[in-house]
Amino acid sequence: MTEKQWNKHGGNILISDDVVATIAGLAALETPGIAAMSGGLSDDWVKMLSGKNVQKGVSVKVGEVEAAIDLRVIVVYGMKIHEVCHQLQVNIRDAVQNMTGLSVVEINVNVEEVSFKDEELKEIQRISK
């Protein structure tokens, strides 16, 4: 487990990767146009083998004063993906920096799927037949 260590006022403050991943995941789900996080097969295997609770779709590396975040997301169909992802990066950077004091040096976003409403999915399936 990587942690932030801070000895500014005569003591240490430790912030784990899991805390930063939780903050990032919640900020992501509050971003308009993000339908969900994509857990991927690797998270399912980690949960099954280790029994640990892995934050779905979020991978974090925390150093002493900075953090790097990788996200796997599902975007709502019809949204401008580049705009949604840019706002996602802004929201996560703000949330993590404000809550932890860490400098977020990079936020990598991997859009793995688009999400359809049931009616849109039925129409796409009808057209493709």
C-alpha positions in Angstrom: 0.0 0.0 0.0 1.4 3.4 -1.0 0.6 6.2 1.4 1.2 9.9 1.6 3.6 10.8 4.5 3.6 14.4 5.7 5.7 15.7 8.5 4.8 19.4 8.4 3.4 19.9 11.9 5.4 17.4 13.9 3.5 14.3 12.8 2.6 12.1 9.9 -0.5 12.1 7.8 -1.0 8.9 5.8 -3.5 8.8 2.9 -3.9 5.4 1.3 -4.5 4.6 -2.4 -7.9 3.3 -1.4 -9.0 6.6 0.0 -7.9 8.5 -3.1 -9.6 5.9 -5.3 -12.8 6.2 -3.4 -12.8 10.0 -3.7 -12.0 9.8 -7.5 -14.7 7.2 -8.0 -17.4 9.2 -6.3 -16.4 12.4 -8.2 -16.5 10.4 -11.5 -20.1 9.2 -10.8 -21.2 12.7 -10.1 -19.9 13.9 -13.5 -22.8 14.4 -16.0 -22.4 12.0 -18.9 -20.7 9.3 -17.0 -23.1 6.3 -16.8 -20.9 4.1 -14.7 -17.4 2.9 -14.0 -16.1 -0.1 -15.8 -14.6 -2.7 -13.5 -13.1 -5.0 -16.1 -12.1 -8.6 -15.7 -8.9 -7.9 -13.8 -10.9 -6.4 -10.8 -13.2 -9.4 -10.7 -10.2 -11.7 -10.4 -8.5 -9.6 -7.7 -11.7 -9.6 -5.7 -12.1 -13.3 -6.1 -8.5 -14.2 -5.3 -7.7 -11.7 -2.6 -11.1 -11.0 -1.0 -10.2 -7.3 -1.1 -12.6 -4.5 -2.0 -11.2 -3.0 -5.2 -12.6 0.4 -6.3 -14.4 -0.4 -9.5 -12.8 1.3 -12.6 -10.2 3.3 -10.6 -6.5 2.7 -10.3 -4.4 5.1 -8.1 -0.7 5.6 -7.4 0.0 7.9 -4.4 3.4 9.3 -3.7 4.5 11.6 -0.9 2.9 14.7 -2.3 1.2 13.7 -5.6 -1.1 11.2 -7.1 -1.7 9.7 -10.6 -5.2 8.3 -11.4 -6.3 5.9 -14.1 -10.1 5.5 -14.8 -12.2 3.1 -16.9 -15.6 4.6 -17.6 -18.8 4.1 -19.5 -20.2 7.2 -21.1 -23.9 8.0 -21.9 -24.7 7.6 -25.6 -25.1 10.9 -27.4 -22.8 12.9 -25.1 -19.7 14.5 -26.5 -17.1 12.1 -25.2 -14.1 14.5 -25.2 -16.1 17.1 -23.3 -17.4 14.6 -20.7 -13.9 13.2 -20.2 -12.4 16.7 -19.8 -15.0 17.6 -17.2 -14.4 14.3 -15.5 -10.7 15.1 -15.2 -11.5 18.6 -13.8 -13.9 17.2 -11.2 -11.6 14.5 -10.0 -8.6 16.8 -9.8 -10.6 19.3 -7.8 -12.1 16.7 -5.4 -8.8 14.8 -4.7 -6.7 18.0 -4.3 -9.3 19.7 -2.1 -9.9 16.7 0.2 -6.3 15.4 0.4 -3.9 18.2 -0.4 -2.2 15.9 -2.9 -1.2 17.3 -6.3 -2.8 15.3 -9.0 -0.2 15.0 -11.7 -2.2 13.0 -14.3 -5.7 11.6 -14.8 -5.9 9.0 -17.6 -9.4 8.2 -18.8 -10.1 5.0 -20.8 -13.7 5.1 -22.3 -14.6 1.4 -22.6 -18.2 1.5 -23.5 -21.2 3.8 -24.2 -24.5 3.3 -22.4 -27.8 3.2 -24.1 -31.3 3.7 -22.7 -33.5 0.6 -23.3 -35.5 2.4 -26.0 -32.3 3.6 -27.8 -30.8 0.0 -27.7 -34.0 -1.5 -29.1 -34.0 1.0 -32.0 -30.3 0.3 -32.8 -31.0 -3.4 -32.7 -34.0 -2.9 -35.0 -32.1 -0.8 -37.5 -29.1 -3.3 -37.6 -31.3 -6.3 -38.6 
